[in-house]
Amino acid sequence: MTYAINWDLESIFPGGSDSEKLKQRMAQLSKEIHAYHQAVTTWAPTSDTTDALVQLLQQAEIISNGFGQCSSFINALLSSNVNDSKAKILSSELYSKLPEYQLASTIFSKKLTEIADDTWAEQMATPELATVAFRLTEIRRDGNELLSEAEENIINTLKLDGLNAWSEHYDTIVASITIPFAQEDGTEIQLSAGQAFNKMMGDPDAAVRQELFEKWEQAWRAKADLFADTLNHLDGFRLSTQKLHGVENYLKEPLEYNRLKQETLDTMWATIQQNKQPIVDFLTRKAQLFGKEKMDWQDQDAPIILGEMQERTYSFDAAAEFIVANFQKFSPKMSEFAQLAFDNAWIEAEDRPGKRPGGYCTSLPETQESRIFMTYSNSVNEVATLAHELGHAFHSSVLWDLPSLNQDYAMNVAETASTFAELIVADATLKEAKTKEEKINLLDAKMQNAIAMFMNIHTRYIFENNFYQARQKGLVSSEQITEMMVAAQKESYLDSLGTYHPHFWAAKLHFFIDDVPFYNFPYTFGYLFSMGIYAYANQKGANFEDEYIALLRDTASMTTEDLAQKHLQVDLTKPDFWQAGIDMVLNDINEFMALTADYL
């Protein structure tokens, strides 16, 4: 079957950035926000009935869904065409509506604190509110830490031309970056950042990877001061806001957002750190197979092609069929959902200039759909990425019937369903290996995820910690930031690489995202958490699907530690759970080392 490689946005709001229906929905959103603001302002929490609170929650849900629908659509326009100036204006217009809604949310949160504890407990036990009691209690907790309504409104208004604007400024700079590349016929073309990255990290020709890496570094280095300004002001705004709220620990917000204890995070990283030497050995062995003593940065994701092996590739259509078939083995509902996404053109996959780098999945709450963005290039890795994003979409799909508050799962558990889906595909490709050389190639492809989670993302965590500490003392120069990045890479990789990526901090979008601070450790958490679920799934067999969906449905309704205890019967503050997941990776490394010994 042939599937579309461009997503369908017309069914959401026809007309793209000129859509009249989008403009009408945004106008309606303004009215809904104003009405909600008035309703919250007049609400008397100590005397009004539970019904009044339920009515406010319904109003807030309509606004949340409407904002999510418009935001996802506009972001989709900008992702697929970074030069869509009309979409940029629409984004600014949409986000200009946020301060009034945030003010109403502030009033609501603070008013919840006025309710006496015993009355609160009674209300949360009622059938109307029991389902969202956990989330409401979080909102009430946050209300105790808020400044006055006027002060919070000022901060939220300033965010538009502060935190949000600096994040958008990063996208503007990235859109101006192109990488020159000479094709086989001698013709020079200009690659976008996304195209250059895919080729630099995945081309089988070491000379091509080296050439592109040098040009890549040069491109980001040329604009380093602009990126440094952007990063300084983004995180400076965050630190200033935290200070105004009396928060000294910059990890407080990301930990609370991820519903995670510091003890859990520390245990995860400590267990990983104790197991890094085998990963270094793997990287060194891979470098040796490339004829090098040590691994160079740009070679980490490069394919290993030995003997007469032809690297396996998948057309987009073949990838779709492969994913649907292998999802079926674990969950028929996952398989049916993936088929739905392909049939309805929910995926933007075309490899073309003008697209932003990276990939993501976004939800459309009003139509209860998702859209997936990526640049597909026929490799095994791209099949895994496609499965990863479909995992995100499946996660959203099993929550659509819940209140919007209970769909607000955090990033760490968001990465669970996606990484689980990726593991299914990785193991399925391994089982199809016909030769020893192909198995080596596919084991390496599977290991790339582990390398990213244990080494690359640990680098990001170390760097971001160090940057925040330095930023608390003042502005940090581009030279200092670059030195911090190299130091973090050396610490995380146990100083085992031949070359490093000094301007990785500028090239990595995740450092410049405005809505989620510390956009790093949740990936590693989700990876290892999904490893535990995957092992559990293999044990349970046919009985797994319903339990898996039950876990996903609870992801926004309890702490992460409670989620793991309820559904997996494990304690995340102990190293045992993390070691069990790491051991699965070490088994793959041992097999890889044994298979490649004869090729040195």
Summary of the structure (lengths in Angstrom):
residues: 600
radius of gyration: 24.2
end to end distance: 42.5
largest distance: 78.2
contacts: 1989
relative contact order: 0.11
helix: 68%
strand: 4%
